[in-house]
């Protein structure tokens, strides 16, 4: 239940779907496994998995959702070898090379032949919506997967007006200032890890770990016109993470002080435990995102159309 990586987006119009209406729409697009000749399927499953019975789990104004995707795995080298084998057979039989259209047909036939025997990869992507904070938060390390989740939700609801948050100054400039000007303010603290890039497509890339980011060694990199694209941060003595220059949050860790808050809940009652963990996590992440945006002179409501 505890999210590990985040991409978050702001609504450009207020999210006004009720829990009941959201549940109704998602329930009409439930996940079903791939058929024998299908490449992939994408749909909704119970938000709490086997411990829940609804596609929307609502706590304290936060709506938890879960999308499941099944993809058939067909190794590209195997397909390539089989295409080449068919092309060689055609050349031997007819004394000519295969046309582009024939190559494409060979590929389609081979995929159709292999699909029933292919292995499947199934992945779940969780996200939650907080209408009051005007955000949707997706638990993934891949922007592509975050966009896929939004696209599925948009398909279900008919519209999903969301956007990434962009400060007036580039995030990498502001993150660099945190080190050069020591402009990062409470409740944030610098961690001990960062990545720096020099200007230009062929510019140097420097990654440091277990390193004081205010040290002379780091200052030398900054003096050489390198800028920060990733940095480790701690927030409110409760959460640590890596912040990227697209405002993605990676390697999110919740400190033990948070986990201990739900220790009194019966471990055998998984539904109650998951419910409490989600309520606690979402509440903390909402505060974290609000504080983080303030460092960039942003608010999640800035994106609302007037």
Steps between C-alpha positions, in 0.01 A plus 500: 500500500787738566586677175863481387522744207276790404386694201238755597278718285258786561148531366428797274132479598362388837462123532129467578439125464345346811629172641184326380521636144870422480435144620220455245718610207805298600289190559392512136864464389635223722819315417464169318791270410634495145349255256732252332568731204495838678815700572378697804207592722463799732219551752400566858524264798405533866693788654598288803560186296370177651425686823249733334183477296483840325705670230496824701613509863424836660660626821507859625415638157765293319390253231732202455490325160690208345550423130630159389679437172583164346753490217611199298877466483637419155881523481599721207807284406275193464261686268794638302650153451167355388447783250847447356428129472181566301682752278777250430242232415325739257831586332590132460155407366438799270845645444404847619509715811191561710320830448437740786134397508597132517742565788221674692268207431765254618526694826123507553473126433786417736357712784158339450666157513704575815238686706318191638832371637636832625562580865307786655620789714237646735556833675280703732519879519344677797408865515283725710298811430457780751242747368558746785873525428424489125750220431528145372804304624621192308724238659752428224860574408412533129338808356373284213313275743359805678375632166351157419310506830365848427403395148301204632324719757429759230349229279275386784383847606488654154725786610786550743637855490840465669841654449852488640598784728767731357660781701596827330868424559634166386503244783869420442587868558308507828649167612848631420426809712424273792868406497661824386283744694383263774146613417324176593273568796332296773352247528746371235861400544759401242591134488832342403446422132471699177553499126653790307508572128721737307352707217478348152392163366850361555547669837642316798271308737603467865321283757590515867383282787564518874636848440441823690332719238638815660863380481781664304502207257139570407570872483772430243250322274257790529776753432573305181148587376339169581138505612289272717257261329439268796549546870423308817271675746347433839166647604366568847717227656251252354575433131808482277506495119684595182357804322548520122498812286158407358369501861472120500568340836706180505604254774243628744558371856271552798684510832416262779338783696213487247467123482478486879183708499298201379672235709198468729281369216444123498745355244248225418243758389665585169213713373516726803878512481504592131230760557697661784829486309344665197339773711832572673707486180268718293477758776879524524550507122243777461695710750833408341385599150355827628827586677707392201303716258548795733877464452436567131249781571216278379162383625303209355204733451708726271403276208126554538353687208332825599 
